Amino acid sequence: MKHMVAVALLILLLASEASFAQQNFSIPIDNWTYEVIQQLQTRGYLLDLSPGFKPYRRMEVAQALEHLRARTDIAKLPQSDRWLIEKLDKEFSYEMRLHNAEKAKPDSSFVGARFAEEAFFNFVKGDYQTFKYADKFEFRPTLRTEFGFSIGNHLAFYTDATVDQTLKDDTLYTGSTKFGLDALHQQAYVQYSNKYLDFTFGRDYLSWGYGNDGTLLVSTTPGALDMMSLFVKTHLVKYNWFVAQLNPMPEFTPDTNSYMPFQTVGVPDPLANRYLTGSRVEFNIANKVFLGAYQAATFGGPNAPIDLEDINPVRVTYETENNSHKDMNAFLGVDMSVFYPKGFNFYGELMVDDWQVDHKTKGDLKPNLYAFDLGARASDILGGLGIAGTDAAIQYRMVTNRTYNEYDWASFEKLMLRNYPIANPYGDDYWNLDLSLSQWVDYDWQIGLEIMHLEHGSQNMYGPYTMPWLTDPNITVQTGYHEPFPYGTVQVTNLLEASAMYQPAGSFYGKAAVMYARNHNYDYVPGVDKGAFSFIFTIYYNFATTIPFR
């Protein structure tokens, strides 16, 4: 592993010819700028920024804003569009000045640091976020201290220290509490960048695809990844490869099911090392159509090192798994996003975990494991009535049971990190339909409305891995096997959320959201119906300063 890092850094240093001003630190994935960028991309702007790769980095957003101003007469744009552009201009003003200075003196070397103190002051009650529930009205602050240091035009270091008291309400949080505080370190990386390459080593965010609320394979649901990542970036083609170390977990799950390969009850479970590797390529056709394809795999085992064959960036995952008989859980996927006609964005994604081709034995009766989503976004939908700044979105997503999951005796191959799904927040065995509407009333105010229907089965990746096609003697190759979807007891949730945000400046906003959820078979208990109001009020403040040394 150490030799690989040294060789990769040497190659990048030798390949570097184009000057590229640093301050290219990644933008935390919960930053308000992502929603604004997405709204502008739906309007047809800032598509220099790939919609399918996140996080964005500060300097690349600044460059995209400069390109927009060079190609567009901003004064002629609708007022709501100008508001959004102005918000980003103010947020990335330093990076824009730095980039212009670098262009004016291309042989200069820039050294500097960035310090930021972010605070989310949350007042909450009920199911205010995924995995979080507050029994009464409570205060849950998140405080994040960030520091970045850039050396020359290519090398940067970045780290943060985060105290997140919302983790007190998180049912999946596996960390400890000290001095009454909960924390989760999100970013700590060193990065080398030039015009065409980013090489990152350490902990940082990573997300692939175009969907809302997490994507179908690699998303920021569990937080950042401890990884080594290479990103090749041209206007027409972008390519990302990474290998990440996941948290260790028991190789065997204590289970008395008869189909276990050997008895595990009462036997200590050995901890398995776990890894995730993958690669994705995206093609940009005239800033209108983005086509992506990807592959990934989880692998590992007790004392297992990183396998060079498994992480080979140009290997085919399924071929490696089948021909080498390795313990891997492989995934393949394709996605696309179309920005046409102006003001509309249509996207979709299909991800395959396991697909049965043969039907010769009972093992071949295993259901196909896959996920897909379809979505559309529209901007200024009330423009014909003279009302600007109204955005709407709709998304349908379906993930079959056992997707991202693995047999109990190979549970270390689950697509999970720190007990969270690495893909979308709901994991597997569900479908949902989500509709949202937002309106910029003026520069400072935005209001929103969301309606969601969710059906989630109880036999998902947090429960035991059942195999009825093998254990039921009445099921044969001749009879075949079919199961309902979602599987098990189905919790049905209908959610209505109304929100309002006041943002007079990028460094400050206040946001309130009120939600009502009606649940049938609540907590997967048949016949239990429950309705509940939830509330969250957030005050956000960010103090950031950048210190140029040269």
C-alpha positions in Angstrom: 0.0 0.0 0.0 2.8 2.5 0.9 4.7 1.7 -2.3 1.5 2.2 -4.3 1.0 5.7 -2.8 4.6 6.7 -3.4 4.5 5.5 -7.1 1.2 7.3 -7.7 2.5 10.6 -6.3 5.7 10.3 -8.3 3.7 9.8 -11.5 1.5 12.8 -10.8 4.4 15.0 -10.0 6.2 14.1 -13.2 3.0 14.5 -15.2 2.3 18.0 -13.9 2.8 20.7 -16.4 -0.2 22.9 -16.3 -0.3 25.4 -13.4 -3.3 25.1 -11.2 -3.9 27.4 -8.2 -4.7 25.5 -5.0 -7.3 26.3 -2.4 -9.1 23.4 -4.2 -10.4 21.9 -1.0 -13.5 19.8 -1.2 -16.8 21.3 -0.1 -18.5 19.5 2.8 -21.5 17.5 1.4 -24.0 19.2 3.8 -23.0 22.7 2.5 -25.9 24.9 1.2 -24.1 25.5 -2.1 -25.0 22.0 -3.5 -28.7 22.8 -3.7 -28.0 26.2 -5.4 -25.6 24.5 -7.9 -28.2 21.9 -8.8 -30.9 24.5 -9.3 -28.6 26.4 -11.7 -27.6 23.2 -13.5 -31.3 22.5 -14.1 -31.5 26.0 -15.7 -28.6 25.0 -18.0 -25.7 26.8 -16.2 -22.5 25.4 -14.5 -22.5 22.2 -16.4 -18.7 22.4 -16.4 -19.2 20.8 -13.0 -20.0 17.1 -13.5 -23.4 16.3 -12.1 -22.3 12.7 -11.5 -19.2 13.3 -9.4 -19.2 14.9 -5.9 -17.9 16.5 -3.8 -17.2 19.6 -5.8 -14.0 21.5 -4.9 -13.8 25.2 -4.2 -11.5 26.2 -7.1 -13.5 24.2 -9.7 -16.7 25.9 -8.7 -15.0 29.3 -9.0 -13.7 28.4 -12.4 -17.2 27.3 -13.5 -18.6 30.7 -12.3 -15.9 32.5 -14.3 -16.8 30.5 -17.5 -20.4 31.3 -16.9 -19.8 35.0 -16.8 -17.5 34.9 -19.8 -20.2 33.2 -21.9 -23.4 34.8 -20.5 -24.8 38.3 -20.1 -25.8 37.9 -16.5 -27.9 41.1 -16.5 -30.3 39.6 -19.1 -31.0 36.5 -17.0 -34.2 36.1 -14.9 -34.0 37.8 -11.5 -34.2 34.5 -9.6 -31.2 33.1 -11.7 -29.2 36.2 -10.9 -29.9 35.7 -7.2 -28.5 32.2 -7.2 -25.4 33.2 -9.2 -24.8 36.1 -6.8 -24.9 33.8 -3.8 -22.2 31.6 -5.3 -20.1 34.6 -6.5 -20.0 35.8 -2.9 -19.2 32.4 -1.5 -16.3 31.7 -3.9 -15.0 35.3 -4.4 -11.6 34.6 -2.9 -11.0 31.5 -5.2 -12.1 33.6 -8.2 -9.6 36.3 -7.4 -6.9 33.7 -6.7 -7.5 32.0 -10.1 -7.4 35.3 -11.9 -4.1 36.2 -10.2 -2.7 32.8 -11.2 -3.7 33.4 -14.8 -2.1 36.8 -14.8 1.2 35.3 -13.5 1.2 31.7 -14.6 4.7 31.1 -13.4 3.9 32.1 -9.8 3.6 29.7 -7.0 0.9 30.3 -4.4 1.1 29.2 -0.7 -1.8 29.8 1.6 -4.2 28.5 4.3 -7.9 28.4 4.8 -9.6 28.3 8.2 -13.3 27.8 8.7 -15.6 27.4 11.7 -19.0 26.1 10.9 -21.9 25.7 13.3 -25.4 24.1 12.9 -27.6 24.9 15.8 -30.4 22.4 15.6 -33.6 22.5 17.7 -35.5 19.3 17.0 -38.3 17.0 17.9 -39.4 13.7 16.4 -38.0 12.0 13.2 -36.1 15.1 12.1 -33.5 13.3 9.9 -32.9 9.8 8.7 -31.8 7.5 11.6 -32.5 10.3 14.1 -35.4 10.7 16.6 -35.7 13.1 19.5 -38.4 12.3 22.1 -38.8 15.9 23.1 -37.9 19.3 21.9 -34.1 19.2 22.2 -30.9 21.2 21.2 -28.5 19.3 19.0 -25.6 21.5 17.8 -23.0 20.5 15.2 -19.7 22.4 15.4 -17.0 21.8 12.8 -13.5 23.4 12.7 -11.8 23.1 9.4 -8.2 23.9 8.4 -6.6 23.6 5.0 -3.1 24.4 3.9 -1.8 24.5 0.3 1.8 24.4 -0.8 2.5 25.7 -4.3 -0.1 25.3 -7.0 -0.7 21.6 -6.6 -0.4 20.2 -3.1 -3.0 20.6 -0.3 -3.7 19.3 3.1 -7.1 19.5 4.8 -8.7 18.3 8.0 -11.6 19.0 10.3 -12.6 18.4 13.9 -16.4 17.8 14.3 -18.5 17.6 17.4 -22.0 16.4 16.3 -24.6 16.1 19.0 -27.3 14.9 16.5 -25.4 11.6 16.8 -27.0 11.3 20.3 -30.3 10.5 18.5 -28.8 8.3 15.8 -29.8 4.7 16.1 -26.9 3.6 13.9 -24.1 5.5 15.5 -21.4 3.1 16.6 -18.9 5.6 18.1 -18.4 6.4 21.8 -19.4 9.4 23.9 -16.7 11.2 25.9 -17.3 14.2 28.2 -20.9 14.1 27.0 -20.0 14.8 23.4 -20.3 12.8 20.2 -18.0 13.3 17.3 -17.3 12.0 13.8 -14.2 13.1 11.9 -15.3 13.7 8.3 -12.2 15.1 6.4 -8.5 14.5 6.8 -6.7 14.2 3.5 -3.7 15.2 1.4 -4.4 16.0 -2.3 -2.3 16.6 -5.3 -4.1 18.4 -8.2 -3.2 19.7 -11.6 -5.3 20.7 -14.6 -6.2 17.1 -15.5 -5.7 15.0 -12.3 -6.7 14.8 -8.7 -5.0 12.3 -6.4 -6.4 12.1 -2.9 -5.2 10.1 0.1 -7.1 10.1 3.4 -10.7 10.7 4.5 -13.0 12.6 2.1 -16.5 12.5 0.7 -17.4 10.6 -2.5 -20.6 10.3 -4.4 -21.5 8.9 -7.8 -24.7 9.5 -9.8 -27.5 12.0 -10.2 -30.3 11.0 -7.8 -31.5 12.8 -4.7 -31.1 11.6 -1.1 -28.2 9.3 -1.8 -27.4 7.4 -5.0 -27.6 3.7 -5.9 -24.0 2.6 -5.0 -21.5 5.2 -3.7 -23.0 8.1 -1.8 -22.3 10.2 1.3 -25.0 8.5 3.5 -22.4 7.1 5.9 -20.1 10.1 5.8 -16.6 10.2 4.3 -14.5 7.3 3.1 -10.9 6.5 4.2 -9.5 6.0 0.7 -7.0 6.5 -2.0 -8.6 8.1 -5.1 -7.6 9.1 -8.6 -9.8 11.5 -10.6 -9.0 12.1 -14.3 -10.8 15.2 -15.6 -11.3 16.4 -19.1 -14.2 18.2 -20.5 -15.4 15.2 -22.6 -14.4 12.4 -20.3 -14.1 12.1 -16.5 -12.8 9.0 -14.7 -12.7 8.1 -11.0 -11.0 5.1 -9.3 -10.8 4.5 -5.6 -10.1 1.9 -2.9 -11.4 2.5 0.6 -11.0 0.7 3.9 -14.2 0.0 5.6 -14.6 -0.6 9.3 -13.8 -4.2 10.4 -16.8 -6.5 11.3 -17.3 -10.1 12.3 -16.8 -12.6 9.5 -19.6 -14.9 10.7 -22.9 -14.0 12.2 -24.1 -16.4 15.1 -26.9 -18.2 13.5 -28.7 -21.6 14.0 -30.1 -21.8 10.4 -29.5 -25.2 9.0 -28.0 -23.9 5.8 -25.0 -22.4 7.6 -21.8 -24.0 6.3 -20.8 -24.8 9.9 -22.0 -24.2 13.4 -21.1 -20.7 14.7 -23.3 -20.4 17.9 -21.0 -19.9 20.8 -17.9 -19.5 18.7 -16.1 -16.1 18.8 -16.5 -14.3 15.5 -13.2 -13.3 13.9 -13.0 -9.7 12.8 -12.6 -9.3 9.1 -10.8 -6.5 7.3 -13.1 -5.0 4.7 -12.5 -3.0 1.6 -14.5 -1.2 -1.2 -13.1 -0.5 -4.6 -14.6 0.9 -7.7 -14.3 2.9 -10.9 -16.7 5.1 -12.9 -16.4 6.9 -16.2 -18.6 9.7 -17.4 -19.0 11.1 -20.9 -20.1 14.7 -21.5 -21.9 15.3 -24.7 -22.2 19.1 -25.4 -23.0 19.8 -21.8 -26.5 18.4 -22.5 -26.1 14.6 -22.0 -24.0 12.9 -19.4 -23.6 9.1 -19.7 -21.9 7.1 -16.9 -20.9 3.5 -16.3 -19.3 2.0 -13.2 -18.2 -1.1 -11.4 -17.4 -1.8 -7.7 -16.8 -4.6 -5.3 -16.5 -5.2 -1.5 -13.9 -7.8 -0.4 -11.8 -8.8 2.5 -11.6 -11.4 5.3 -9.8 -12.0 8.6 -6.3 -10.5 8.3 -7.0 -9.9 4.6 -4.7 -7.3 3.0 -5.6 -5.1 0.0 -5.5 -7.4 -3.1 -3.8 -5.8 -6.1 -5.9 -7.8 -8.5 -9.1 -6.7 -6.8 -8.2 -3.0 -6.9 -6.8 -2.9 -10.4 -8.4 0.2 -11.9 -8.8 -1.3 -15.4 -9.9 -4.8 -14.5 -13.5 -6.1 -14.9 -15.0 -6.8 -11.5 -17.3 -9.7 -12.6 -14.5 -11.4 -14.5 -12.2 -11.1 -11.5 -14.9 -12.5 -9.2 -15.8 -15.5 -11.4 -12.5 -16.6 -12.7 -10.4 -16.0 -9.6 -13.0 -17.4 -7.2 -12.5 -14.6 -4.8 -14.6 -13.6 -1.9 -16.1 -10.5 -3.5 -19.5 -8.8 -3.7 -19.5 -7.2 -7.2 -21.7 -4.4 -8.6 -22.2 -3.0 -12.1 -24.2 0.0 -13.1 -25.1 2.6 -15.8 -26.6 6.1 -15.4 -27.5 9.1 -17.5 -28.6 12.7 -17.0 -30.1 14.8 -19.8 -30.4 18.6 -19.6 -32.9 19.2 -22.4 -35.0 21.1 -23.1 -33.8 24.2 -21.3 -35.0 24.3 -17.7 -35.4 20.5 -17.5 -33.2 17.7 -16.2 -34.2 14.0 -16.7 -32.0 11.3 -15.1 -32.0 7.6 -14.4 -29.7 4.8 -13.0 -29.6 1.0 -13.0 -27.4 -0.9 -10.7 -27.1 -4.7 -10.7 -25.8 -6.6 -7.7 -26.6 -10.2 -8.8 -28.5 -11.5 -11.8 -29.4 -15.2 -12.2 -28.7 -16.5 -15.7 -28.9 -20.3 -15.2 -31.8 -22.1 -13.6 -30.3 -25.6 -13.2 -30.2 -25.9 -9.4 -32.1 -24.5 -6.4 -29.3 -22.0 -5.8 -30.2 -20.5 -9.2 -33.6 -19.6 -7.9 -32.2 -16.7 -5.9 -34.1 -13.5 -6.8 -32.3 -11.0 -9.0 -30.7 -8.2 -6.9 -30.8 -4.8 -8.5 -31.9 -1.2 -8.0 -33.0 1.7 -10.2 -34.2 5.2 -10.1 -35.9 7.6 -12.5 -36.2 11.3 -11.9 -36.9 14.7 -13.3 -36.3 18.3 -12.3 -37.8 21.5 -13.7 -37.0 25.1 -13.1 -39.2 28.2 -13.3 -42.3 26.1 -13.9 -44.5 29.1 -13.2 -42.6 31.3 -15.6 -45.6 31.5 -17.9 -47.5 33.2 -15.1 -44.7 35.7 -14.5 -43.5 33.9 -11.4 -39.8 33.1 -11.4 -37.7 30.9 -9.1 -40.1 27.9 -8.8 -38.4 24.6 -8.9 -40.0 21.1 -8.9 -38.7 17.5 -8.8 -40.0 14.0 -8.8 -38.1 10.8 -8.2 -39.0 7.1 -8.2 -36.6 4.6 -6.7 -36.7 0.8 -6.2 -34.2 -1.5 -4.5 -34.9 -5.2 -4.3 -34.5 -7.3 -1.2 -30.9 -8.5 -0.4 -29.3 -5.9 -2.7 -26.0 -4.7 -1.1 -26.4 -7.6 1.3 -24.5 -10.9 1.7 -24.8 -14.3 3.2 -24.4 -14.4 7.0 -21.1 -16.3 6.7 -19.8 -13.5 4.4 -21.5 -10.6 6.1 -18.2 -8.5 5.9 -19.0 -8.1 2.2 -22.1 -6.0 2.9 -22.1 -2.5 1.4 -22.1 -0.8 4.8 -19.8 1.6 6.6 -20.1 2.3 10.3 -23.4 0.5 10.3 -24.9 2.8 7.6 -25.7 1.9 4.0 -23.0 3.2 1.7 -25.7 3.8 -1.0 -29.1 5.5 -0.3 -30.2 5.9 3.3 -33.0 3.3 3.2 -30.7 0.4 2.1 -32.7 -2.3 0.3 -36.1 -3.9 0.1 -38.1 -0.7 -0.6 -39.6 1.6 -3.1 -40.5 5.2 -2.7 -41.9 8.1 -4.7 -40.8 11.6 -3.8 -42.1 15.0 -5.0 -40.8 18.4 -4.0 -41.5 22.0 -4.8 -39.5 25.1 -3.9 -39.8 28.8 -4.4 -37.4 31.7 -4.1 -39.7 34.4 -2.9 -36.8 36.9 -3.0 -33.0 36.9 -2.6 -33.3 36.1 1.1 -36.3 33.7 1.4 -37.0 30.3 0.0 -40.0 28.1 0.9 -40.5 24.4 0.1 -42.9 21.5 0.1 -42.2 17.8 -0.1 -44.5 14.8 -0.3 -43.1 11.2 -0.1 -44.5 7.7 -0.1 -42.3 4.9 1.1 -42.8 1.2 1.4 -40.0 -0.6 3.2 -39.9 -4.4 4.0 -38.7 -5.8 7.3 -36.4 -8.4 5.6 -33.8 -5.8 4.7 -30.0 -5.6 5.2 -30.3 -5.1 8.9 -32.0 -8.4 9.5 -30.9 -12.0 8.9 -30.1 -13.1 5.4 -32.9 -15.6 4.6 -32.8 -18.0 1.7 -36.3 -19.6 1.4 -35.6 -21.0 -2.1 -33.1 -23.3 -0.4 -34.6 -24.0 3.0 -38.2 -24.7 1.9 -38.5 -28.3 0.7 -41.6 -27.5 -1.3 -39.6 -25.2 -3.6 -37.9 -27.0 -6.5 -36.3 -25.9 -9.8 -39.6 -27.0 -11.4 -41.9 -24.9 -9.2 -39.6 -21.9 -9.3 -39.5 -19.3 -6.6 -41.2 -15.9 -6.4 -41.5 -13.6 -3.4 -43.5 -10.4 -2.8 -41.8 -7.0 -3.0 -41.2 -5.5 -0.5 -40.5 -8.6 1.5 -41.7 -9.4 5.0 -43.8 -7.0 7.0 -44.1 -3.8 5.0 -43.9 -0.4 6.8 -45.8 2.1 4.7 -45.0 5.8 5.3 -46.7 8.9 3.9 -44.8 12.1 4.6 -45.6 15.7 4.2 -43.0 18.4 4.9 -43.2 22.2 4.7 -40.1 24.3 5.1 -38.9 27.9 5.0 -35.3 29.3 4.8 -34.0 32.8 5.4 -30.5 33.3 4.0 -29.4 37.0 3.8 -25.8 35.9 3.3 -23.9 32.7 2.4 -22.3 32.6 5.9 -25.7 32.6 7.7 -29.2 31.1 7.3 -32.1 30.0 9.4 -34.3 27.1 8.3 -37.4 25.6 9.8 -39.2 22.5 8.7 -42.4 20.9 9.9 -43.2 17.2 9.0 -46.1 14.9 9.5 -45.7 11.2 8.8 -48.5 8.6 8.8 -47.1 5.1 9.3 -48.8 1.8 8.7 -47.2 -1.3 10.4 -45.0 1.1 12.3 -41.6 -0.3 13.1 -42.6 -3.4 11.1 -45.2 -4.5 13.7 -48.4 -5.7 11.8 -51.5 -3.6 12.4 -49.8 -0.8 14.3 -50.6 2.6 12.9 -48.9 5.8 14.1 -48.9 9.4 13.0 -46.4 11.9 14.3 -45.4 15.5 13.9 -41.7 16.3 13.7 -39.9 19.7 13.8 -36.4 21.0 13.1 -35.2 24.5 13.3 -31.6 25.1 12.2 -29.4 28.2 12.5 -26.3 28.0 10.4 -23.2 30.2 10.7 -19.9 29.9 9.0 -16.8 32.0 9.6 -14.1 31.4 7.0 -10.9 33.2 6.3 -8.1 32.6 3.8 -4.5 33.6 4.4 -2.3 33.9 1.4 1.4 33.7 2.3 2.7 34.3 -1.3 
